[in-house]
Amino acid sequence: MIINGKNWQSIWYDASGDQVFIIDQTCLPHEFRVLPLENLESACIAIQSMQVRGAPLIGVTAAYGVYLGLREGPDSLDRICHALAATRPTAVNLQWVLKRCRDRLEGVPLDGRVELALALAQSIEQDDIAICDAIGNCGADLMEQLWQEKSQSQETLNILTHCNAGALAAVDWGTALSVVYHTVQRGVPVHVWVDETRPRNQGAALTCWELGQADVPHTLIVDNAGGHLMQEGQIDVCVV
């Protein structure tokens, strides 16, 4: 994702300092802050406090949490997975990642677990980027087709989205907003209507900020306005 003109991810590993970093989303949109995840506890706090949020990003954060926990004690896999699972018990990606990590690491000798856990976390990170990129490309195919139908009668393709399903909810690209970003890259003029998304206002605080950083035209609306805009024919497609 583009932030202040530079490419960023929501989470990444810095090999030079053996550190994991995240964007603290509780500070957005007013402050852009990067935080290190130094140990298992900080990874758990990041998920619980919604410094990271969004199903894909929670899963990747959990994978790095397993690595950070094993770095502290390679014999504590069960305790690590239990602590991470308790942060968001209903998060499907979280449970899926922990099962994948446990299945892969349980039979590994203790002296090989830390290195393998890092490689596994990095693989899950890259898989997520590839999946979100593919989602965006598939969705952009549909948006291009829709624009071909609409372009004779209007100047922009009007998209409605809800909450934040952008790069901040994943490692990069996002899910719903990946469709928007890829559509823009293909030269389709878009305008995004953004529901504020109560009660935590992720649309207002995060999606509008993301779209603004990417120079994508957008308008913030109250949640109930989405239905009115659809009724009035001002929405061409909903992407969530």
Backbone as a ProteinNet text record, in pm:
[ID]
protein_1_A
[PRIMARY]
MIINGKNWQSIWYDASGDQVFIIDQTCLPHEFRVLPLENLESACIAIQSMQVRGAPLIGVTAAYGVYLGLREGPDSLDRICHALAATRPTAVNLQWVLKRCRDRLEGVPLDGRVELALALAQSIEQDDIAICDAIGNCGADLMEQLWQEKSQSQETLNILTHCNAGALAAVDWGTALSVVYHTVQRGVPVHVWVDETRPRNQGAALTCWELGQADVPHTLIVDNAGGHLMQEGQIDVCVV
[TERTIARY]
84.6	0	87.7	33.5	107.3	72.6	174.3	157.7	263	216.7	307.7	403.5	349.7	427.2	520.3	520	609.1	527.4	587.7	522.6	542	431.4	435.2	351.4	377.4	290.4	235.3	127.3	68.9	151.6	227.1	318.3	435.9	554.6	671.9	782.8	874	989.4	1113.8	1192.2	1318.3	1432.3	1495.5	1600.3	1721.8	1746.7	1867.4	1866.5	1747.4	1738.8	1661.2	1624.7	1542.5	1419.1	1347	1230.6	1109	992.8	865.4	802.3	750.3	690.2	546.4	464.4	326.3	295.9	190.8	132.5	27.5	39	-56.8	-184.3	-286.7	-408.5	-497.3	-470.7	-549	-515.3	-403.4	-363.4	-417.7	-461.1	-509.9	-651	-684.6	-609.3	-522.5	-517.3	-453.6	-301.6	-251.2	-107.2	-66.7	43.1	98.5	212.6	191.6	289.4	324.1	453.1	502.9	550.3	508.4	545.2	618.4	719	780.7	701.4	691	640.8	763.8	787	912.8	904.3	782.4	767.7	623.4	593.9	459	356.2	387.3	291.9	253.9	350.4	319.6	235.7	256.3	172.8	28.9	11.8	-122.4	-192.1	-119.6	-176.8	-217.4	-135.8	-165.8	-298.2	-323	-448.6	-565.1	-547.6	-656.3	-697.8	-601.2	-628	-666.4	-663.9	-693.6	-589.7	-466.8	-356.3	-339	-367.6	-387.8	-528.9	-596.8	-732.9	-757.7	-866.9	-891.5	-844.9	-929.6	-901.6	-766.4	-732.3	-602.5	-484.2	-488.5	-376.2	-365.1	-478.5	-474.3	-405.3	-436.7	-373.5	-223.3	-176.5	-33.4	35.5	-30.2	26.1	40.8	-56.9	-49	68.5	91.7	204.7	336.3	350.3	471.6	474	355.8	349.8	404.2	373.6	429.2	582	632.7	778.7	837.8	777.8	831.2	825.4	717.8	706.4	809.4	830.6	929.3	1070.5	1091.6	1223.7	1255.8	1150.9	1168.2	1182	1112.2	1116.4	1064.5	1153.1	1109.4	1030.6	1025.1	950.4	808.1	764.4	635.9	531.5	530	439.3	293	255.5	116	73.3	156.5	123.5	111.1	198.9	197.2	68.1	33	-88.1	-213.1	-214.3	-328.9	-342.9	-231.5	-235.7	-284.3	-237.6	-279.1	-424.6	-467	-605.6	-703.4	-663.6	-751.9	-768.7	-685.1	-694.8	-821.6	-859.5	-982.4	-1040.5	-1113.4	-1157.4	-1243.7	-1310.8	-1400.7	-1333.8	-1207.7	-1139	-1096.5	-1157.6	-1133	-988.5	-936.1	-798.8	-699	-726	-637.7	-629.4	-744.2	-745.8	-682.4	-707.4	-649.8	-497.7	-444.2	-299	-237	-298.5	-242.8	-242.9	-346	-348.1	-237.6	-220.7	-115.2	22.5	44.4	173.5	194.7	92.7	104.8	132.9	56.9	75.1	215.2	269.7	402	515.3	495.6	605.6	611.6	501.1	496.1	601.6	625	720	863.1	889.2	1022.9	1106.6	1232.6	1319	1325.7	1344.5	1340.5	1442.4	1559.1	1662	1633.5	1528.4	1492.7	1362.3	1295.4	1161.5	1161.4	1254.4	1252.2	1273.3	1373.8	1401.9	1284.7	1225.9	1113.6	991	968.4	853.7	863.7	984	1002.8	974.5	1027.2	1003	854.3	787.2	643.5	565.9	600.3	533.4	555.2	677.1	705.4	630.1	616.8	541.1	393.8	336.8	196.8	177	272.7	267.6	264.1	354.6	361.1	239.3	188.5	65.7	-49.6	-58.1	-168.1	-159.4	-38.7	-21.4	-66.1	-25	-60.4	-210.9	-274.4	-419.5	-492.8	-452.8	-520.1	-497.2	-378.9	-350	-441	-458.5	-544.7	-690.5	-735.4	-871.9	-892.3	-794.5	-805.3	-812.2	-729.1	-729.2	-859	-909.4	-1036.8	-1150.4	-1153.4	-1257.9	-1247.4	-1124.6	-1106.2	-1156	-1146.9	-1203.7	-1353.5	-1421.3	-1565.4	-1593.6	-1509.6	-1530.3	-1510.9	-1413.3	-1391.9	-1512.5	-1567.2	-1686.4	-1803	-1819.8	-1928.4	-1907.8	-1782.7	-1754.8	-1782.3	-1757.2	-1787.6	-1937.2	-2017.9	-2162.9	-2207.7	-2135.4	-2178.3	-2113.6	-2001.7	-1919.4	-1988	-2087.3	-2155.2	-2249.9	-2289	-2390.1	-2340.9	-2217.1	-2168.2	-2016.7	-1962.7	-1820	-1736.2	-1796.9	-1722.3	-1801.1	-1729.4	-1790.6	-1803.3	-1925	-1951.1	-1957.8	-1868	-1853.5	-1887.8	-1967.6	-1997.8	-1921.9	-1856.3	-1788.8	-1820.8	-1796	-1830.3	-1710.2	-1694.8	-1587.1	-1451.7	-1349.3	-1219.9	-1175.5	-1175	-1125.8	-1013	-928	-817.1	-685.6	-576.5	-443.7	-423.5	-488	-474.7	-536.8	-627	-691.1	-616.1	-513.5	-433.9	-287.3	-200.8	-60.2	-41.9	-105.3	-101.6	-222.4	-258.6	-370.3	-506.7	-527.4	-659	-745	-872.2	-966	-1058.7	-1159.4	-1251.6	-1179.3	-1095	-1027	-919.8	-873.5	-782.2	-849.7	-978.7	-1054.8	-1052.6	-1071.9	-1069.7	-932.8	-826.6	-691.7	-654.1	-686.2	-653.7	-738.3	-860.9	-947.2	-891.5	-846.4	-785.3	-659.5	-578.5	-455.3	-483.5	-601.7	-637.1	-698.3	-702.1	-747.1	-895.1	-968.9	-1112.4	-1133.5	-1207.5	-1233.5	-1336.3	-1296.2	-1386.2	-1408	-1521.5	-1550	-1605	-1551	-1589.5	-1671.8	-1789.3	-1870.3	-1834.8	-1797.9	-1745.8	-1841.4	-1904.3	-1983.8	-1892.4	-1938.3	-1856.4	-1829.6	-1926.4	-1912.9	-1905.1	-2018.7	-2026.4	-2023.7	-1982.8	-1950.1	-1803.3	-1716.1	-1572.8	-1524.6	-1613.9	-1583.8	-1460.9	-1448.1	-1333.2	-1339.7	-1462.1	-1472.9	-1421.8	-1466.7	-1426.6	-1278.4	-1231.2	-1095.4	-990.4	-1023.5	-922.3	-939.7	-1060.8	-1079.9	-1060.8	-1118.1	-1099.1	-952.7	-883.5	-740.2	-662.6	-690.4	-624	-647.7	-774.7	-808.1	-745.3	-741.4	-677.8	-529.2	-462.4	-319.8	-295	-390.2	-376.7	-434.9	-483.1	-542.4	-662.2	-741.9	-864.6	-981	-1056.5	-1169.8	-1271.2	-1315.4	-1407.5	-1488.6	-1600.5	-1687	-1731.2	-1716.9	-1761.3	-1910.4	-1984.5	-2127.9	-2164.9	-2275	-2326.7	-2379.7	-2381.9	-2417.2	-2553.3	-2650.5	-2785.6	-2799.3	-2702.2	-2711.4	-2687	-2624.1	-2594.7	-2720.4	-2822.4	-2948.1	-3013.7	-3006.8	-3065.5	-2993.7	-2859.6	-2783.8	-2814.4	-2830.4	-2867.2	-3006.7	-3096.9	-3234.5	-3239.4	-3149.2	-3145	-3059.4	-3005.9	-2927.5	-2788.3	-2735.3	-2602.5	-2491.5	-2527.8	-2429.8	-2435.9	-2321.5	-2315.3	-2286.5	-2209.2	-2168.9	-2125.9	-2154.5	-2108.4	-1994.1	-1886.3	-1770.3	-1735.1	-1756	-1731.7	-1655.7
-118.9	0	123.4	233.2	358.6	443.8	483.6	574.3	683.6	805.9	920	898.5	838.4	820.5	700.6	619.7	504	376	262.9	132.6	78.2	34.7	-23.5	-150.9	-235.5	-346.2	-321.2	-390.9	-376.1	-447.7	-548.6	-622.1	-668.2	-670.3	-716.4	-756.4	-837.9	-884.6	-815.1	-758.4	-692.6	-784.7	-847.2	-944.2	-878.9	-751.4	-686	-675.6	-663.4	-654.9	-768.5	-868.6	-981.4	-929.1	-838.8	-777	-783.2	-788.9	-782	-646.6	-580.6	-449	-449.5	-364	-345.3	-196.5	-164.5	-30	-30.7	60.2	68.6	136.3	57.3	109.6	185.2	172.7	249	397.5	432	573.3	641.3	562.3	618.8	673.4	778.4	842.8	960.2	985.6	1108.9	1098	977	958.4	827	829.9	708.3	662.2	548.4	499	354.2	324.5	188.4	135.3	11.7	-50	-181.4	-212.4	-344.6	-444.4	-566.9	-677.1	-749.6	-735.4	-783.4	-924.5	-970.2	-1100.9	-1148.6	-1265.3	-1320.6	-1227.1	-1170.4	-1082.7	-963.9	-901.8	-785.2	-823.8	-945.6	-992.1	-1012.8	-1070.8	-1091.7	-958.4	-863.5	-732.1	-663.4	-676.7	-611.8	-662.1	-792.5	-848.9	-807.6	-819.3	-788.4	-642	-553.4	-409.8	-353	-436.6	-397	-300.6	-309.1	-243	-306.3	-435.4	-503.5	-559.1	-554.2	-606.5	-643.8	-714	-772.3	-916.4	-1005.4	-1148.5	-1190	-1149.3	-1192.7	-1144.2	-1018.2	-963.2	-1027.2	-1056.1	-1124.8	-1260.1	-1331.2	-1460	-1449.2	-1355.4	-1339.1	-1293.7	-1205.6	-1162.1	-1280.2	-1368.7	-1488.5	-1576.3	-1588.9	-1670	-1612.2	-1480.3	-1418.8	-1428.4	-1427.5	-1446.4	-1582	-1685.6	-1819.1	-1813.6	-1748.1	-1735	-1661.3	-1549.5	-1470.9	-1549.8	-1625.3	-1706	-1817.6	-1884.8	-1992.1	-1938.6	-1816.8	-1755.8	-1739.7	-1716.9	-1706.2	-1843.3	-1944	-2077.6	-2179.6	-2252	-2343.1	-2464.6	-2483.3	-2597.3	-2560.8	-2439.5	-2389.5	-2370	-2456.4	-2440.4	-2441.3	-2533.1	-2541.5	-2413.8	-2364.2	-2241.3	-2122.6	-2114.6	-2004.6	-2005.8	-2122.4	-2132.7	-2104.5	-2149.2	-2122.6	-1973.2	-1905.7	-1761.8	-1683.3	-1718.9	-1647.8	-1677.4	-1801.5	-1837.6	-1761.8	-1731.3	-1663	-1514.9	-1459.2	-1316	-1280.6	-1364.5	-1344.8	-1481.8	-1541.4	-1681	-1707.7	-1605	-1625.9	-1598.9	-1559.7	-1523.9	-1650.6	-1674.4	-1798.1	-1806.2	-1697.5	-1699.8	-1728.6	-1675.7	-1697.7	-1846.3	-1910.4	-2052.4	-2137	-2099.1	-2172.5	-2163.8	-2045	-2027.7	-2104.2	-2098.1	-2169.1	-2320.5	-2370.9	-2514.4	-2549.6	-2464.1	-2488.4	-2486.9	-2390.5	-2381.1	-2501.4	-2536.4	-2649.4	-2779.2	-2802.3	-2924.8	-2934.8	-2821.9	-2821.4	-2828.9	-2775	-2760.2	-2866.8	-2933.4	-3026.8	-3137.2	-3190.7	-3300.8	-3258.5	-3128.8	-3077	-3070.4	-3114.1	-3101.2	-2956.6	-2938.6	-2804.8	-2710.6	-2761.4	-2672.7	-2629	-2683	-2640.9	-2565.3	-2549.5	-2490.7	-2341.2	-2266.9	-2121	-2083.5	-2142.7	-2112.6	-2151.3	-2266.8	-2311.5	-2223	-2180.4	-2093.8	-1961.1	-1906	-1781.8	-1804.4	-1910.7	-1940.3	-1960.9	-2025.4	-2049.6	-1918.6	-1830.4	-1700.5	-1619	-1620.5	-1546.2	-1605.7	-1737	-1801.1	-1763.4	-1763.8	-1725.3	-1578.9	-1493.6	-1351.7	-1336.8	-1405.1	-1394.3	-1456.9	-1564.8	-1625.7	-1526.7	-1453.8	-1358.7	-1246.5	-1198.7	-1094.3	-1145.9	-1268.1	-1326.1	-1346.8	-1393.5	-1415.1	-1282.6	-1180.7	-1050.6	-987.9	-1006.9	-958.6	-1028.2	-1159.5	-1235.6	-1192.9	-1169.1	-1119.2	-988.2	-899.9	-770.4	-783.2	-869.7	-887.1	-948.5	-1048	-1109.5	-1008.3	-933	-832.3	-721.9	-683.6	-577.3	-620	-748	-797.4	-765.5	-790.6	-763.4	-613.6	-534.5	-390.1	-331.3	-384.1	-338	-369.3	-488.2	-524.1	-432.4	-404.9	-317	-175.7	-129.6	4.9	15.9	-87.5	-85.5	-65.1	-118.4	-102.1	37.9	96.2	222.2	346	328.3	442.8	536.1	487.7	573.4	672.6	645	727.9	800	772.7	838.3	848.2	935.4	966.9	878	819.8	738	612.6	510.7	390.4	409.9	404.8	433	302.7	290.5	168.8	201.2	117	129	20.6	59.3	-39.3	-12.3	-113.4	-106.5	-151.3	-91.7	-125.8	-98.8	-174.7	-164.4	-302.6	-325.1	-450	-418.4	-325.7	-283.2	-342.2	-278.8	-329.5	-333.7	-245	-244.8	-368.2	-434.4	-554.7	-681.1	-666.3	-779.5	-738.8	-803.4	-762.3	-650.4	-665.9	-564.7	-588	-487.5	-490	-494.2	-592.9	-610.5	-703.9	-710.9	-797.7	-710.9	-649.8	-565.9	-447.9	-380	-263.4	-303	-426.2	-471.7	-462.9	-491.7	-478	-332.5	-241	-98.3	-57.7	-94.1	-53.4	-109	-233.9	-291.6	-229.3	-195.5	-130.2	6.2	81.4	212.5	196.8	96.2	73.8	45.9	-7	-36.4	83.2	196	318.2	345	266.6	290.3	401.7	506.9	614.3	569.4	565.4	518.1	626	614	692.1	594.3	600	505	576.6	524.1	568.3	479.6	541.4	467.4	481.1	369.9	372.2	399	482.2	510.7	385.5	295.5	164.9	177.6	208.6	212.8	70.7	47.1	150.2	191.5	117	148.4	239.6	268.6	365.8	329.1	200.1	160.8	220.4	240.6	303.6	446.4	520.2	660.5	673.9	593.7	611.4	545.4	431.5	352.5	352.4	321.5	312.9	448	551.7	685.5	725.7	691	722.9	648	518.9	437.5	494	518.6	568.2	704.5	786.7	917.3	905.2	813.4	791.8	744.4	668.4	614.7	707.8	824.7	922.5	866.6	784.7	732.4	820.5	879.2	964.6	888.3	949.8	881.9	983.7	936	1019.1	937	993.1	928.1	953	845.7	859.9	790.2	833.6	762	626.4	530.6	394.4	385.5	456.5	446.6	509.3	587.3	653.8	557.3	444.1	349.2	302.2	269.7	225.3	333.5	457.8	569.7	588.3	581	599.1	489	367	258	280.3	324.2	350	458.8	555.4	666.9	636.9	516.1	478.2	536.1	577.2	637.2	536.2	410.5	304.9	205.1	179.5	81.4	-58.6	-67.4	-198.2	-185.6	-288.1	-295	-395.7	-356.7	-445	-450.4	-566.7	-581	-710.3
0	0	0	-52.9	-59.4	62.3	136.8	250.4	237.5	228.6	211.4	93.7	-12.2	-133.9	-134.5	-27.5	-19.5	-3.5	-43.9	-29.7	111.6	171.4	305.1	307.4	406.9	441.7	581.4	615.2	748.4	853.8	812.8	900.3	816.7	874.3	800.9	898.3	846.2	923.4	871.5	964.6	930.6	972.9	874.5	905.1	967.8	936.9	987.9	1141.1	1198.4	1343.9	1405.7	1323.9	1369.3	1443	1377.6	1439.6	1347	1408.5	1337.4	1367.8	1264.8	1282.1	1230	1291.9	1247.6	1238.9	1163.4	1168.1	1278.1	1372.9	1483.6	1432.7	1407.7	1346.6	1444.9	1573.3	1670.8	1665.2	1602	1592.1	1466.7	1371	1244.7	1260.9	1187.3	1079.2	1123.8	1252.8	1300.2	1309.1	1329.1	1342.7	1278.5	1201.9	1143.3	1232.8	1297.9	1395.1	1365.4	1365.4	1346.8	1481.4	1513.4	1641.1	1617.1	1700.4	1694	1777.6	1728.1	1809.3	1863.2	1992.4	2049.1	2104.9	2136	2198.5	2181.1	2236	2226	2287.8	2402	2470.9	2384.1	2318.6	2235.7	2114.6	2062.2	1950.8	1997.2	2116	2170.9	2196.7	2252.2	2279.8	2150.1	2046.6	1918.4	1861.8	1874.3	1824.1	1913.3	2043.9	2137.6	2131.8	2119.2	2123.5	1987.8	1883.5	1745.4	1688.8	1741.7	1671.9	1534.1	1526.6	1397.9	1398.8	1283.6	1274.1	1128.8	1107.6	976.4	977.5	929.8	941.3	882.2	759.8	705.9	789.1	832.1	908.1	1045.6	1109.4	1238.4	1223.5	1115.9	1093.6	1076.6	997.5	975	1104.1	1178.6	1306.4	1401.8	1402.1	1486.1	1445.4	1315.1	1267.8	1319	1311.2	1365.8	1518.3	1581.5	1725.6	1767.6	1688.4	1715.5	1708.2	1606.2	1594.2	1713.7	1750.9	1862.6	1992.9	2011.4	2131.7	2136.5	2024.9	2020.5	2035.3	1992.1	2010.4	2159.2	2238.6	2383.3	2449	2391.4	2449.7	2351.3	2281.5	2175.3	2224.2	2356.5	2410	2451.4	2418.3	2469.6	2361.2	2260.4	2147.3	2191	2277.7	2323.3	2393.2	2482.2	2555.7	2461	2364.1	2267.3	2186.7	2133.5	2051.8	2135	2257.5	2344.5	2371.4	2398.7	2427.2	2306.6	2189.5	2068.5	2034.3	2051.5	2021	2108.8	2231	2326	2294.7	2206.2	2177.9	2101.9	2005.1	1927.2	1896.3	1990.4	1975	1852	1798.9	1684.9	1550.2	1550.2	1425.8	1350.7	1235.3	1161.5	1112.8	1057	1007	1117.8	1235.2	1349.8	1382.2	1394	1428.3	1316.9	1191.7	1079.1	1080.1	1103.7	1105.5	1221.6	1338.3	1453.7	1431.1	1367.6	1336.7	1237.5	1137.9	1038.9	1105.1	1193.7	1263.2	1355.2	1430.7	1523.4	1446.4	1340.4	1262.9	1204.4	1163.7	1100.2	1201.1	1321	1415.8	1523.7	1549.2	1662.4	1654	1537	1524.8	1500.4	1506	1475.1	1602.6	1600.5	1718.4	1766.8	1896.5	1955	1891.7	1856.9	1802.3	1658.8	1597.1	1461.9	1452.9	1565.3	1562.7	1531	1587.4	1570.4	1424.1	1362	1221.4	1132.3	1158.3	1077	1099.9	1224.3	1254.2	1180.1	1171.4	1096.1	948.1	892.8	750.8	724.5	817.4	801.6	805.1	898.8	907.6	780.4	729.4	606.3	487.9	484.9	377.4	383.9	504.2	520.9	482	516.3	476.6	325.2	256.2	110.8	44.1	101.4	48.1	54.8	165.3	181	77.6	53.2	-48.5	-185.1	-217.1	-348	-360.2	-254.1	-256.4	-276.9	-203	-214.5	-351.6	-406.6	-541.7	-642.9	-626.7	-718.1	-705.2	-582.1	-560.6	-637.2	-626.2	-692.7	-843.5	-899.5	-1044.4	-1094.9	-1022.5	-1063	-1054.6	-945.6	-930	-1033	-1066.8	-1166.2	-1303.3	-1334.8	-1461.6	-1467.9	-1355.7	-1350.2	-1355.2	-1287	-1287.2	-1427.4	-1500.3	-1638	-1725.7	-1710	-1787	-1753.6	-1625.3	-1582.7	-1636.1	-1635.5	-1684.4	-1833.9	-1908.2	-2050.7	-2074.1	-1984.1	-1995.4	-1952.2	-1856.3	-1795.4	-1858	-1926.2	-1966.1	-2065.2	-2136.9	-2233.2	-2167.5	-2043.3	-1978.2	-1852.9	-1808.5	-1686.8	-1689.9	-1601.6	-1605.7	-1513.9	-1411.5	-1318.1	-1281.5	-1235.2	-1181	-1030.5	-980.3	-839.1	-758.7	-662.5	-582	-437.3	-375.9	-232.9	-157.5	-48.3	35.4	181.5	264.4	406.4	488.8	605.6	698.4	632.4	670.7	603.4	561	431.1	374.5	277.1	320.3	236.8	283.3	242.7	278.5	429	502.5	647.3	712.1	641.8	695	655.9	573.9	526.6	538.9	463.1	460.1	358.8	244.4	138.7	47.8	-29.1	-123.1	-53.9	35.9	96.6	13.2	48	-24.1	-109.8	-50	-128	-192.7	-118.3	-175.8	-276.8	-271.2	-375.8	-511.7	-515.4	-639.8	-686.9	-593.3	-626.5	-680.3	-609.3	-649.6	-786.5	-812.5	-942.8	-1054.3	-1021.8	-1120.3	-1157.7	-1058.5	-1083.6	-1168.3	-1137.2	-1213.9	-1361.5	-1389.8	-1528.9	-1600.8	-1531.6	-1596.3	-1589.1	-1510.7	-1495.4	-1393.5	-1429.1	-1332.7	-1228.3	-1103.2	-998.7	-893.8	-827.7	-708	-604.8	-482.5	-378.9	-271.3	-245.9	-132.9	-13.4	97.3	213.3	331.7	371.1	494.4	613.7	706.7	824.7	908.8	914.4	980.8	1132.8	1190.7	1336.6	1392.7	1519.1	1617.9	1619.3	1549.8	1559.9	1446.8	1352.1	1246.2	1162.3	1129	1046.7	906.6	856.1	725.2	728.2	827.5	839.6	872.9	968.2	1017.5	929.2	870.5	800.9	649.2	601.8	456.6	389.7	447.1	387.7	388.9	495.9	504.6	396.2	383.6	279.9	140.5	109.9	-24	-49.4	53.6	39.9	10.2	78.3	53.8	-89.2	-142.5	-278.8	-384.6	-344.1	-436.2	-512.2	-444	-503.4	-459.6	-552.1	-514.7	-429.6	-321.8	-231.1	-152.4	-98.6	-15.1	105	224.1	347.2	366.3	400.1	424.3	554.4	614.9	730.6	684.2	773.9	734.5	665.5	718	662.1	524	483.1	352.3	236.8	264.4	155.8	85.4	162.6	103.6	20.2	68.1	-7.1	-140.7	-138	-261.5	-362.9	-314.9	-406.1	-463.4	-378.8	-423.5	-529.7	-517	-611.3	-734.4	-744.4	-862.1	-867.1	-751.6	-749.5	-719	-698.7	-675.3	-790.9	-852.8	-961.2	-909.4	-803.2	-752.8	-607.3	-527.3	-388.3	-381.4	-319.3	-303.1	-155.6	-95.3	48.6	75.1
[MASK]
++++++++++++++++++++++++++++++++++++++++++++++++++++++++++++++++++++++++++++++++++++++++++++++++++++++++++++++++++++++++++++++++++++++++++++++++++++++++++++++++++++++++++++++++++++++++++++++++++++++++++++++++++++++++++++++++++++++++++++++++

